[in-house]
Amino acid sequence: MLLGKWGQFHLLDAVRLLDGKGFTCFWLSGPDLWRITDCYFDVYNTWHYWSNVACVHRSYTKLAERMEIRFKKTLE
């Protein structure tokens, strides 16, 4: 499977790169969002399963706020 340059990044490196460019990233799991940005755990370094990551640029304030609200609801 071709992943482009993303296949060469470790998740933490990609999240840090995107954070530095103004993005907040989340694991996407059905209706749930789990924030990765500022919530990174060591177990992610050994996670080797297919998963979707959804990122939003923080300048899209309404969408970013909705995603953060969804994340907080996931934690409840």
N, C-alpha and C positions, 0 to 999 in steps of 0.2 A: 504494500500500500504506500503510495506517495503522500507524504505529509508536508512537502515543501520544507522550508527552513525550520518550521515549528518542531519537526521531529528531532532536531538537533538540540533543542532547549530542554533543560530540566524545568519542571513546573515552577519551582520557586524563582528561577531566573526569568521566566516568561512573565510571571505575576509582578515581579519587581520592575521589569522593563516597562510593562504596561502601566503600572502604578506611577512610575516616573513620567509617563506621557499623559497622565490625568485620568486613567481608567481604574475602575473598581471591578474586580472579578469575583464570580460566584460559581460554585458547583451547581449545576442544574439537574434536579432529580424530580421528575414529574412536576407537581405544583410547587415544590419546595426549592428554596435557594439557600445555599450555605456559603457565606462570604469566605473567600480565600484571602483577599487583600486584608492585611492586618489581623488575620486569624489563621495563620499558617501553622500546621503541626508537622512534626518530623515524620509521622507515618506517611505523609504525602510523598516523601522521597522514595518510598518503596511500593507505592500504589502503581500497579501495572495493568489496570483494566480500562476498558473503553469507558469514557465519560465525556459529558459535554460541559464546557465552561462557557458561561455567559458573562461578557464584560460590557460595561457602560461607561462612556466618557462622562466625567462629573459635570461638564458644562451642560449636559442634557439633564438639567436639575429635576424636572418632573419625573422622568423615567428613572433616574438614579434614586430619587426619593421613594418611588414605588417599589423598586427592587430592594432597597434597604428595609422598607416596611415588611415586604414578603419574607426577607431573611429573619427579621425579629419575630414574625408569626411562626416561622419554622422552629424557632427556639422554644416557643411556648409549649 
